[in-house]
Amino acid sequence: MADKVRSIPRPLVRTNQWVIFISAALTMVFAEGWFLIIPLLAGITGIIFKYNPIMNFAKLFFKKKPEEYIPEDWEQQQFNQKIAVICLAGGFIGFLVGWNTIAYVFTAMVATASFVAILGFCIGCFIHYQWKMYQYKRANQ
């Protein structure tokens, strides 16, 4: 029997990306790192407990069954979420301790990555693909 492929409906992924982007943009406009805490905590709970409160809230607005939406690969989204959490944490900690350059660099990276993903190109997916190719080539040498 084939294993069921885990997936996430695209609208949930897009909602999470928008929350990350808006939080990062507000952080950069107002120079206030506390805006990053919402997507940071949601990302951490998504990684550790497999429960993202932003995505679960967005499910309430579905007009169709979850399986009727375009699926996004769950494993890929977990990888992307780990990158986002690292950048969000870097930005938040940077603002918290007064390392403004670090704070802005990490915040700009996560803002750019989330916005580019909303537009259709997933930087995390590209990195994940390159990593998998590297592992494959290394294993077959």
Phi, psi and omega per residue, in radians:
M1 nan 2.339 -3.109
A2 -1.321 2.516 3.073
D3 -1.270 2.505 3.109
K4 -1.325 2.298 3.130
V5 -1.367 2.205 3.122
R6 -1.385 2.373 3.135
S7 -2.528 2.908 3.109
I8 -2.216 2.312 3.101
P9 -1.067 2.387 -3.071
R10 -0.936 -0.691 3.135
P11 -1.031 -0.539 3.109
L12 -1.229 -0.711 3.104
V13 -1.112 -0.778 -3.140
R14 -1.101 -0.709 3.116
T15 -1.063 -0.793 3.112
N16 -1.061 -0.732 3.124
Q17 -1.114 -0.707 3.117
W18 -1.144 -0.715 3.122
V19 -1.096 -0.745 3.103
I20 -1.085 -0.834 -3.112
F21 -1.090 -0.847 -3.110
I22 -1.098 -0.724 3.112
S23 -1.097 -0.759 3.131
A24 -1.163 -0.709 3.127
A25 -1.120 -0.784 3.096
L26 -1.076 -0.680 3.109
T27 -1.063 -0.769 -3.107
M28 -1.258 -0.627 -3.136
V29 -1.213 -0.783 -3.057
F30 -1.718 0.000 -3.132
A31 0.907 0.738 -3.101
E32 -2.244 1.875 -3.056
G33 -1.172 -0.265 -3.088
W34 -1.150 -0.353 3.074
F35 -1.112 -0.437 -3.110
L36 -1.321 -0.254 -3.025
I37 -1.160 -0.589 -3.107
I38 -1.130 -0.978 3.124
P39 -1.194 -0.494 3.119
L40 -1.128 -0.879 3.133
L41 -1.147 -0.682 3.099
A42 -1.104 -0.715 3.122
G43 -1.155 -0.732 3.131
I44 -1.118 -0.786 3.125
T45 -1.161 -0.566 3.081
G46 -1.134 -0.679 -3.127
I47 -1.310 -0.837 -3.039
I48 -1.349 -0.846 -3.024
F49 -1.816 -0.003 -3.106
K50 1.043 0.544 3.137
Y51 -2.363 1.879 3.104
N52 -1.782 1.940 -3.076
P53 -1.077 -0.541 3.109
I54 -1.135 -0.821 3.139
M55 -1.170 -0.700 3.134
N56 -1.150 -0.623 3.060
F57 -1.157 -0.734 -3.131
A58 -1.112 -0.504 3.110
K59 -1.024 -0.493 -3.124
L60 -1.078 -0.375 -3.066
F61 -1.744 0.121 3.103
F62 -1.101 2.412 3.054
K63 -1.766 -0.271 3.129
K64 -2.172 3.038 3.035
K65 -1.183 2.556 -3.125
P66 -0.936 -0.662 -3.105
E67 -1.270 -0.135 3.117
E68 -1.525 -0.132 3.097
Y69 -1.599 2.782 3.078
I70 -1.061 2.228 -3.100
P71 -1.489 2.581 2.989
E72 -2.003 2.474 -3.101
D73 -1.139 2.206 -3.102
W74 -1.092 -0.795 -3.127
E75 -1.070 -0.744 3.123
Q76 -1.101 -0.716 3.139
Q77 -1.184 -0.594 3.058
Q78 -1.121 -0.745 3.090
F79 -1.053 -0.842 3.131
N80 -1.061 -0.700 -3.128
Q81 -1.133 -0.623 3.092
K82 -1.108 -0.738 3.091
I83 -1.096 -0.781 3.140
A84 -1.069 -0.754 -3.134
V85 -1.103 -0.712 3.108
I86 -1.070 -0.800 -3.136
C87 -1.187 -0.752 3.110
L88 -1.089 -0.750 3.122
A89 -1.144 -0.730 3.092
G90 -1.048 -0.759 3.108
G91 -1.153 -0.813 -3.117
F92 -1.096 -0.845 3.141
I93 -1.108 -0.699 3.094
G94 -1.002 -0.810 3.100
F95 -1.159 -0.675 -3.093
L96 -1.084 -0.731 -3.084
V97 -1.706 0.016 3.071
G98 1.504 0.295 3.070
W99 -1.576 1.364 -2.980
N100 -1.073 -0.667 3.141
T101 -1.095 -0.854 3.099
I102 -1.043 -0.785 -3.113
A103 -1.020 -0.834 -3.107
Y104 -1.229 -0.626 3.129
V105 -1.106 -0.879 -3.134
F106 -1.130 -0.717 3.140
T107 -1.153 -0.716 3.111
A108 -1.145 -0.657 3.127
M109 -1.111 -0.808 -3.111
V110 -1.233 -0.610 3.093
A111 -1.124 -0.796 3.138
T112 -1.120 -0.822 -3.123
A113 -1.079 -0.741 -3.125
S114 -1.203 -0.685 -3.141
F115 -1.212 -0.722 3.095
V116 -1.104 -0.643 3.090
A117 -1.138 -0.687 3.086
I118 -1.067 -0.653 3.127
L119 -1.301 -0.269 3.028
G120 2.176 -0.129 3.098
F121 -1.955 2.108 -3.092
C122 -1.686 1.885 3.128
I123 -1.131 -0.725 3.108
G124 -1.067 -0.659 3.114
C125 -1.132 -0.703 3.109
F126 -1.100 -0.794 3.123
I127 -1.098 -0.771 3.141
H128 -1.069 -0.767 3.120
Y129 -1.078 -0.801 3.134
Q130 -1.090 -0.694 3.122
W131 -1.117 -0.782 3.121
K132 -1.107 -0.695 3.099
M133 -1.120 -0.735 3.097
Y134 -1.051 -0.814 3.137
Q135 -1.087 -0.722 3.138
Y136 -1.109 -0.829 -3.133
K137 -1.122 -0.693 3.139
R138 -1.152 -0.675 -3.131
A139 -1.245 -0.447 -3.077
N140 -1.802 0.313 3.098
Q141 -1.522 nan nan
